[in-house]
Amino acid sequence: MKNLQTFKAVYETRSFSKAAGLLFIAQPTVSAQIKQLEIEFHTQLFIRNGRGALGLTPAATQLYQEATTIIASWEQLHLKLSAGPQQQRVRIVASHTFATYLLPTLLPALYQAFPTIAFSVQMANSSAVQTAITNHDAELGFIEKPLAGRDLIRSTLVSDQLVHVGTQGPWLVREPDSGVAYYTRRYLTEQNDQTPQVQIASNAVIVALLQAGFGQSIISQRAARGLLARSLGPRYLRHFYLLTRHDDDADSACVQAVLAWAQTRVSE
């Protein structure tokens, strides 16, 4: 590789002495390395005319084109190997309720179990989580709606009781693709409730409005702490689910860690 780097410098400067200066080596060393290349390829590379500037042979031009690619590839390989093995990345996308009330417990446990993995977290509604896993935009997905897909694995995690908070005012409902919106629509249909609705794409905003005494909503019991809530009973005892892809092997250890973690919390 050193001979090729020296050759490249001589080709670009058209001078043995200038190449030596750029490479911080002696001029006789430059001459010796070029001579070694000429012996190796059985051809003359430079025409030494004695007037300072070097002439180029067709072989030199061809070798320069190849050497430039070889040197660049070698430098890239050197950088990759010097940096060591790349850190494995696991992207998590979670529904709003799960991200707010369960992820703060789960993520430290995962980080402790897998300190070499780079985790990243995003929040989305359940349908968007499903899309992200399907499209390979995330490795672990947490949803609050029993969604499925042909190439997806859905594992049941912890249970989550839904409650009714508030007694009057408009219904504060999540966007249609949200997990809790699915149960809210079912409840309002069963009750034939025609009360006006305000759609809000954030659990945190809904909880803040309820705390301020505005409106009513169906939310997770975890989110209703400190609020006067009425349980909706076992028919509204939903579950959180873990979504992964069938073709994901890299994160299988993480999946098992998540499932093990869930077993310790399933009764909560």
N, C-alpha and C positions, 0 to 999 in steps of 0.2 A: 504493500500500500504506500510506503514511503517513496518508492521509486515513481509510482504514478503521480503522487502529489508533487514531487520535484519536476517531473515531466510537464505537468499542467502549468506550473509556475514558469518554466522555460518557454513553453509554447505561447503563453499569454504575454510575456515580456520580451520575447525574441532575444533573450540575453542570458548567458550563464551567470554573469556577475550580478545582474539585477535579481535573478531568481535566488541566488545565494543570499543576497541581502534580505529579501522578503522572508526567507525560510530560516534565517539566522544560522546558516551553516557555511562552511568554507567552499570556495568555488571548485577546488579539486574534487570535493565530495559530490557536487552537482554533476560534474563531468563523469565521474565514476558511475553514478546511478543511471545516467542516460546511456552510458556505454553498456551497462548490464541489460537495460531494456532492449537495446539494439541487438545484443547477442541473443537474448531470449526469443525475440521475434524474427531473427535472421533478416533484418532489414535496417536501412539507414533512416533515421528520423529527422535529423537536422543537417543542413548543408552549411558547413563552416567555411565561410568565404574570407576570413581573416580581416574583414573590415568592420567588425563589431556586431552588426546585425546578423542574425541567423536566417538562413533560408529554410522553408518547410518542404517536406516531401509529402506526397499523397498519403503515405503510411502514417505520418505524424498527424495529419488532419483526421484520418479515420480513428486513430488511437485516441485523440483528444475527445472526440464525440463520445466514445465508449467510456473513457476514463472519467469524464465529468459525471456520468450517470452512476458509475461504480462508486466514486468517492462520496457522492451525495447519499447513496443508499447506505454506505458504510457509516457515515456520520449519524444518520438517523438511527441505525441499529445501535450504535455506541451510546446514543442518548437514552434509548429505551432501556438497554441493559444496565446502564449506570444508575438509572432512576429506580431500579429494582422492580419487583412485580407490581402491577397496577392494583390499586385498592378496589375490591369488589364493591359495587354500588347496588343498593336495594332502594327502590322508589316506592313509597307508601302513599296511597290516596285513600282518604277516609271520609265517610259521611259526616255531616256537621255534628250530630250528637255524639257519635263515637269519638271523633277527634277532640271534642271539648271535654268529655267526661271520662273516657277510658284510655285514650292515647297517652295522657300524661303519666299513667301508671305503666302502660305497656312499653313505651319507648325506652325509658330507663332500663327496664328489664332486658330488652333486646340489645341495647347498647352494652350492657354489662356482659351479656352472653356472647356477643359478637363484636369485640372492641376494634377489630380490623376492618369492619364493614362501614362504608359511608352511607348513612341513611338520609333520605330526604322525604319531606312530608308535604302533601297538598290536601286541601279540603274540597269536596264537591258533593253534589247530591248523589243518591244511590245509582241512578241510571248513568250519570257521568262517570262514576267509579267503574261500573261494568264496562263502559266503552273504553276507558283508559287501560284496563287489564286486557281486553280483547285486542286492542291496537298496539300492544307491547309498549305502552307509555308508562307503565308501572308494573311492579312485580307482586306487591301485596295490596289487596283492596278490602276495605271494611265497609259493609253496607248494612242498612236496617230495613231492607225490603227483600223478600225471597226471590231475587232474580236469578236467572241461570243462563247458560249459553253452551253451545255445542263443544267448544274447546276449553270450557272453564270448569274448575272444581270449586264447589261451594261447600264449606265446612261450617257447621253451626258452632257459634261461640257462646257468649253469655246471653241470658234472658234480660228483657227490659220491659217493665210495666209502664203502660201509658196511662196518663191521668188527665182529668179535665180540670183546668184552672180558670177561674173567673165565672161569673154568673150572668153578666149582662154586657151589652155593647157588641160590636161586630166580632165575627170570628177572625182571628189572626191565623192565616193558613200559609203553609209553605208552598213553593212552586210545584206544579203537577208531577214532576219527576222525582220529587223528594220521597223518602221512605215514609215519613210521618204523614205526608199528604195523602198517601194511599189509605191509611187507617182513618184519617180525618174524613175523607169522602165517604168511606163506609159508614162511619158513625152518623154523619149528617143525613145520609140516605135512610138509615134505619130509624132515625128520629124524625124524619121528614121536616128537618129544621131549615127554614127559609131565611134565617137571619143574614143580613148583609155580611160580605166577607172582604177582608183586606189581605191581599197576597204579599207576603214578606219573605224574601229569599235569604233569611238568616235566623237561626235559632236564637242567637244572642240578642238580636233586636226584639224578637218576640218576647223573650223572657224579661227584657228590660221594660217593655211596655206593660207586661203583666204586673211587674213589680211596682210600676207607676199607677196601677189601678185601671189601666185602659184595656178593654176588650176581654176576650176569652179565647182559649186555645186548648188543643190536645198536644201534650208534650211528654217527654220522658220523665218518669218519676225522679230520675237523677237531676234533671234540670229544674224540677219544681221544689227543690229544697228551700225552705223558708217561705213558701207560698201555700195558701190554703188550697188543697187539691183533693179531688174526689177520684178514687180509683175506678177504672172502667172494667175491672174484673178480668178473669182468665181469658176471655175472648180477645182481649186487647193486651195480652201478654205476648209480645213479639220477641224476636231474637235478633242479635247481631250476627252477621256472617262474614267469613273470610273467603275472598275470591282469589284464586290463583289460576294459572294456565296449565294445561296438561303437558305442554312442551317445556316447562321451566324445571330444570334440574338444579341450577345454580343456587336457587334460594330454598331448596327443600329443607335444609337444616333450620332456616329461619321459620319456615312454615311449621315445622314440628315444635319449635320453641314457642310460637304463638299458640298453638293448640294446647301445649302443656300449661302455659300461663292461663289459658281460658279455663282449664279444668279446676284450677285453684279458686276461681271466682264465679263458677257457674251458679252457686247458691245465692249470690248477692243480688 
